[in-house]
Amino acid sequence: MTPQKSYLNQGAWLALEEKVRNMVNKYKVVYVMTGPLYERDATTSFR
C-alpha cells in the first residue's frame, strides 16, 4: 500500500481504471496483474 497522490489519482490511475472498465464491458472478463517494475538503469530516490 502506498500514499495516494491527487495528480496520480486524477491522471494516469483514472485513465487506467477507464481502460480496464471499457475492456470489461467488451470482453466481460479481464484479469489485472500488478507488481513492481524492475529496470536495469533505474535511479533511486527516497523521500
The first five atom37 places (N, CA, C, CB, O) and aatype in JSON, in Angstrom:
{
  "aatype": [12, 16, 14, 5, 11, 15, 18, 10, 2, 5, 7, 0, 17, 10, 0, 10, 6, 6, 11, 19, 1, 2, 12, 19, 2, 11, 18, 11, 19, 19, 18, 19, 12, 16, 7, 14, 10, 18, 6, 1, 3, 0, 16, 16, 15, 13, 1],
  "atom_mask": [
    [1, 1, 1, 1, 1],
    [1, 1, 1, 1, 1],
    [1, 1, 1, 1, 1],
    [1, 1, 1, 1, 1],
    [1, 1, 1, 1, 1],
    [1, 1, 1, 1, 1],
    [1, 1, 1, 1, 1],
    [1, 1, 1, 1, 1],
    [1, 1, 1, 1, 1],
    [1, 1, 1, 1, 1],
    [1, 1, 1, 0, 1],
    [1, 1, 1, 1, 1],
    [1, 1, 1, 1, 1],
    [1, 1, 1, 1, 1],
    [1, 1, 1, 1, 1],
    [1, 1, 1, 1, 1],
    [1, 1, 1, 1, 1],
    [1, 1, 1, 1, 1],
    [1, 1, 1, 1, 1],
    [1, 1, 1, 1, 1],
    [1, 1, 1, 1, 1],
    [1, 1, 1, 1, 1],
    [1, 1, 1, 1, 1],
    [1, 1, 1, 1, 1],
    [1, 1, 1, 1, 1],
    [1, 1, 1, 1, 1],
    [1, 1, 1, 1, 1],
    [1, 1, 1, 1, 1],
    [1, 1, 1, 1, 1],
    [1, 1, 1, 1, 1],
    [1, 1, 1, 1, 1],
    [1, 1, 1, 1, 1],
    [1, 1, 1, 1, 1],
    [1, 1, 1, 1, 1],
    [1, 1, 1, 0, 1],
    [1, 1, 1, 1, 1],
    [1, 1, 1, 1, 1],
    [1, 1, 1, 1, 1],
    [1, 1, 1, 1, 1],
    [1, 1, 1, 1, 1],
    [1, 1, 1, 1, 1],
    [1, 1, 1, 1, 1],
    [1, 1, 1, 1, 1],
    [1, 1, 1, 1, 1],
    [1, 1, 1, 1, 1],
    [1, 1, 1, 1, 1],
    [1, 1, 1, 1, 1]
  ],
  "atom_positions": [
    [[0.84, -1.16, 0.0], [0.0, 0.0, 0.0], [0.9, 1.23, 0.0], [-0.97, -0.01, 1.21], [1.93, 1.27, 0.67]],
    [[0.49, 2.24, -0.76], [1.27, 3.47, -0.85], [0.36, 4.68, -0.65], [1.99, 3.57, -2.21], [-0.85, 4.59, -0.88]],
    [[0.92, 5.79, -0.23], [0.12, 7.01, -0.1], [-0.43, 7.42, -1.46], [0.96, 8.15, 0.51], [0.21, 7.23, -2.49]],
    [[-1.63, 7.99, -1.45], [-2.24, 8.42, -2.69], [-1.88, 9.87, -2.99], [-3.77, 8.26, -2.63], [-1.88, 10.72, -2.1]],
    [[-1.56, 10.13, -4.23], [-1.27, 11.49, -4.7], [-2.39, 11.9, -5.65], [0.13, 11.56, -5.42], [-2.74, 11.15, -6.55]],
    [[-2.95, 13.09, -5.44], [-4.1, 13.52, -6.24], [-3.77, 13.59, -7.73], [-4.59, 14.88, -5.77], [-4.61, 13.22, -8.55]],
    [[-2.56, 14.04, -8.09], [-2.23, 14.14, -9.51], [-2.21, 12.76, -10.17], [-0.88, 14.83, -9.69], [-2.51, 12.64, -11.36]],
    [[-1.85, 11.73, -9.41], [-1.84, 10.37, -9.95], [-3.26, 9.83, -10.04], [-0.96, 9.45, -9.1], [-3.63, 9.22, -11.04]],
    [[-4.06, 10.03, -8.99], [-5.44, 9.55, -8.99], [-6.27, 10.19, -10.09], [-6.09, 9.83, -7.64], [-7.14, 9.53, -10.67]],
    [[-6.01, 11.45, -10.39], [-6.8, 12.17, -11.38], [-6.2, 12.08, -12.78], [-6.92, 13.63, -10.97], [-6.79, 12.59, -13.74]],
    [[-5.07, 11.45, -12.91], [-4.4, 11.37, -14.21], [-4.25, 9.94, -14.68], [0.0, 0.0, 0.0], [-5.19, 9.34, -15.2]],
    [[-3.06, 9.4, -14.49], [-2.73, 8.08, -15.02], [-3.61, 6.98, -14.43], [-1.27, 7.77, -14.74], [-4.04, 6.08, -15.15]],
    [[-3.87, 7.04, -13.13], [-4.66, 5.98, -12.5], [-6.1, 6.02, -13.01], [-4.64, 6.13, -10.96], [-6.69, 4.96, -13.26]],
    [[-6.67, 7.2, -13.15], [-8.02, 7.34, -13.69], [-8.1, 6.79, -15.1], [-8.46, 8.82, -13.67], [-9.05, 6.09, -15.45]],
    [[-7.11, 7.1, -15.92], [-7.08, 6.6, -17.3], [-7.0, 5.07, -17.32], [-5.89, 7.2, -18.07], [-7.65, 4.42, -18.14]],
    [[-6.2, 4.5, -16.42], [-6.08, 3.05, -16.33], [-7.41, 2.42, -15.93], [-4.99, 2.65, -15.33], [-7.83, 1.43, -16.53]],
    [[-8.08, 2.99, -14.93], [-9.38, 2.47, -14.49], [-10.4, 2.52, -15.62], [-9.89, 3.26, -13.28], [-11.18, 1.58, -15.8]],
    [[-10.42, 3.6, -16.39], [-11.35, 3.72, -17.51], [-11.04, 2.69, -18.59], [-11.3, 5.14, -18.1], [-11.95, 2.1, -19.17]],
    [[-9.77, 2.48, -18.86], [-9.35, 1.49, -19.86], [-9.8, 0.09, -19.44], [-7.82, 1.52, -20.05], [-10.34, -0.66, -20.25]],
    [[-9.59, -0.26, -18.18], [-9.99, -1.58, -17.68], [-11.51, -1.71, -17.72], [-9.48, -1.8, -16.24], [-12.03, -2.76, -18.11]],
    [[-12.23, -0.67, -17.32], [-13.69, -0.69, -17.35], [-14.2, -0.94, -18.78], [-14.26, 0.63, -16.8], [-15.13, -1.72, -18.98]],
    [[-13.6, -0.28, -19.76], [-14.0, -0.47, -21.15], [-13.72, -1.89, -21.62], [-13.29, 0.53, -22.05], [-14.51, -2.47, -22.37]],
    [[-12.59, -2.45, -21.19], [-12.26, -3.82, -21.56], [-13.24, -4.81, -20.95], [-10.83, -4.16, -21.13], [-13.62, -5.79, -21.6]],
    [[-13.65, -4.57, -19.71], [-14.63, -5.45, -19.05], [-15.96, -5.4, -19.81], [-14.84, -5.04, -17.57], [-16.59, -6.44, -20.02]],
    [[-16.38, -4.21, -20.21], [-17.62, -4.09, -20.97], [-17.54, -4.84, -22.29], [-17.94, -2.62, -21.23], [-18.54, -5.41, -22.74]],
    [[-16.37, -4.85, -22.9], [-16.2, -5.51, -24.2], [-16.01, -7.02, -24.06], [-15.03, -4.91, -24.93], [-16.64, -7.79, -24.78]],
    [[-15.13, -7.44, -23.14], [-14.74, -8.85, -23.06], [-15.39, -9.61, -21.91], [-13.26, -8.94, -22.92], [-15.3, -10.84, -21.86]],
    [[-16.04, -8.91, -20.99], [-16.75, -9.48, -19.84], [-15.83, -9.98, -18.73], [-17.62, -10.61, -20.29], [-16.2, -9.89, -17.56]],
    [[-14.67, -10.5, -19.05], [-13.72, -10.98, -18.03], [-12.35, -10.38, -18.35], [-13.66, -12.55, -18.0], [-11.85, -10.51, -19.46]],
    [[-11.76, -9.74, -17.35], [-10.44, -9.13, -17.51], [-9.63, -9.44, -16.26], [-10.54, -7.58, -17.76], [-10.13, -9.3, -15.14]],
    [[-8.41, -9.85, -16.43], [-7.51, -10.1, -15.31], [-6.49, -8.97, -15.26], [-6.81, -11.49, -15.44], [-5.83, -8.68, -16.25]],
    [[-6.37, -8.34, -14.1], [-5.41, -7.26, -13.92], [-4.34, -7.75, -12.95], [-6.1, -5.96, -13.38], [-4.63, -8.12, -11.81]],
    [[-3.11, -7.75, -13.42], [-1.99, -8.2, -12.59], [-1.12, -7.0, -12.28], [-1.17, -9.33, -13.31], [-0.82, -6.2, -13.16]],
    [[-0.7, -6.89, -11.03], [0.13, -5.76, -10.62], [1.41, -6.26, -9.97], [-0.63, -4.84, -9.67], [1.5, -7.39, -9.51]],
    [[2.37, -5.39, -9.94], [3.63, -5.73, -9.29], [4.68, -4.69, -9.62], [0.0, 0.0, 0.0], [4.41, -3.75, -10.37]],
    [[5.86, -4.86, -9.08], [6.92, -3.89, -9.32], [7.48, -4.02, -10.73], [8.05, -4.06, -8.3], [7.37, -5.07, -11.37]],
    [[8.08, -2.95, -11.19], [8.77, -2.93, -12.47], [10.25, -2.73, -12.17], [8.21, -1.81, -13.43], [10.65, -1.67, -11.68]],
    [[11.05, -3.72, -12.47], [12.49, -3.64, -12.22], [13.19, -3.21, -13.5], [13.06, -4.99, -11.7], [13.09, -3.89, -14.53]],
    [[13.88, -2.1, -13.43], [14.6, -1.6, -14.6], [16.09, -1.6, -14.3], [14.12, -0.18, -14.99], [16.51, -1.23, -13.2]],
    [[16.86, -1.99, -15.24], [18.31, -2.12, -15.06], [18.97, -0.79, -14.71], [18.94, -2.69, -16.31], [19.84, -0.75, -13.84]],
    [[18.57, 0.3, -15.37], [19.22, 1.59, -15.17], [18.38, 2.57, -14.36], [19.55, 2.19, -16.51], [18.56, 3.78, -14.49]],
    [[17.49, 2.08, -13.55], [16.61, 2.96, -12.78], [17.39, 3.7, -11.7], [15.45, 2.16, -12.15], [18.27, 3.13, -11.06]],
    [[17.06, 4.96, -11.51], [17.66, 5.73, -10.42], [16.78, 5.58, -9.19], [17.84, 7.23, -10.81], [15.57, 5.4, -9.31]],
    [[17.37, 5.67, -8.03], [16.64, 5.51, -6.78], [16.5, 6.86, -6.1], [17.34, 4.5, -5.85], [17.47, 7.62, -6.0]],
    [[15.29, 7.15, -5.64], [15.04, 8.4, -4.93], [14.16, 8.1, -3.73], [14.37, 9.46, -5.87], [13.06, 7.57, -3.88]],
    [[14.62, 8.43, -2.54], [13.84, 8.21, -1.33], [13.42, 9.56, -0.77], [14.64, 7.4, -0.29], [14.26, 10.43, -0.53]],
    [[12.12, 9.72, -0.56], [11.61, 10.98, 0.01], [10.62, 10.67, 1.1], [10.96, 11.85, -1.07], [10.07, 11.59, 1.7]]
  ]
}
